[in-house]
Amino acid sequence: MSRAGLIAAVVALAVSGCHRGDSDKDKPVAATVQPAAATLSPTARRERALAGRRLFVSWCSGCHGERGRGDGPAAQVVTPKPRDFVLERLKVRSTKTQPASAQDVFDTITRGLPGTSMPAFGFLTEAERGLLVEHVRALAGDDQKPPSKPMELGRPVPTSPESVARGQQLYTKMGCNKCHGDSGRGDGESAATLLDDRKRPTRPRDLTLGRFAGGNDAAAIHMRLRTGMQGTPMPSFDANMTPAQGWDLANFVVSLRSPEPPLPTDPVARGRAVVERRQCTACHVLEGKGGAVGPSLDLAARKLRYDFVRTWLEDPPGFGKLYPWIAYRMPNLHLTGEEIDGVLALFASLADRQYPEPPPAPAVIDDKLLADGQLLYLLKCTECHNLGNVIPTPEAKRQGPDLINVSRRLRWEWLPAWVGNPQAVYPGTTMVDTNLTPDEIKAVAAFLWKTSTDAQTKK
């Protein structure tokens, strides 16, 4: 099926207006996703399922694993652990009982789970997110189950000093402080002893940070109080409080939120703060520590041009895949210019480089080396690398990045050392020893750089 066909057949979204009162017109209306797949032919359904699986492998399997078992390469690094969709129920839902609705899954994919390593995937099209919803629900066995009854929150209670005061009393009465602490900082008397349903240590949320998995407003927090967070020590309080009390307690929790501290003014310290907030080491190695989902940032700090890194970080999905052997894709984190500057300053401090750094000097290419370099490239490099349309390599053979952009991505002075002894530069790299002499390395580098520079000029 074509991409246009997939988009045309994708889920139709019918999202309600939030939470209403007790009259017929004000009753809560469950947000739903109407599945289009049921009306398709068996062949179209299979194609749709394969499309969803491909998206899942690219965007989700780094944490959740290719089979959705929560065993991706980042799982050993991140806290809390990624969800096992086969064994564990979804934590964020708007339904009285499991399963979570298709819209709940769609909303979670769209906004991410703040306070965890799961980013927002709102940059994907609605069609793509709809396909992911179908795949996740199929992994969980929820795709064939009837929808559960939506949770009713009752008429909203506007925030006010009186509502917040009532909520504070409920906070203690319900025992919220035992886990979250009297001031909501996640330091209650039980905080250090909590385990999830799989007996793994887990920490209660620091409510002052204002980062809540299901949304940060009072309605979203009230929903979590009603449904609980299945799989965690957070229970449902639905049977223990009236709708009005739930709104009061939610208003109190919102009142605990403190303004997020500004990023440090020192550029390197700012970069470290960004790495910590965005949990970059869930996927990347930095200073020798981190996950193996994406390429090493220690190596990137040394080899890449920072003007390229800046453009990359502004929109990673826009570049497509650089490394064919890596199944996973980097999401768009929507980093600000200030955050990117901090990351690049951190890179420069680790690689003993400058940031901002001056524009690179033009590489001096000896034209006499180009013919020999081209021959050596054909003999040594085409087994793994494509070179744009100049020397194409069958996709099945590609083990390394397309080198047509090498002059845009890499530092000229770094290239000879890498080609000469890649294992010495980065032990464990997939790049093999080329066994080229220093003169042969100069020739290959000259050919690659000239070819790449000419290609960039023609764009």
PyMOL commands that set and color helices and strands:
alter all, ss='L'
color gray80, all
select helices_A, chain A and resi 3-9+24-26+37-39+42-59+61-64+102-111+126-140+161-173+176-180+191-193+207-209+218-227+238-240+243-255+267-277+280-282+297-303+306-314+316-319+337-351+367-380+395-397+403-409+412-420+422-425+438-458
alter helices_A, ss='H'
color red, helices_A
select strands_A, chain A and resi 12-14+32-34+285-286+289-290
alter strands_A, ss='S'
color yellow, strands_A
deselect
rebuild
show_as cartoon
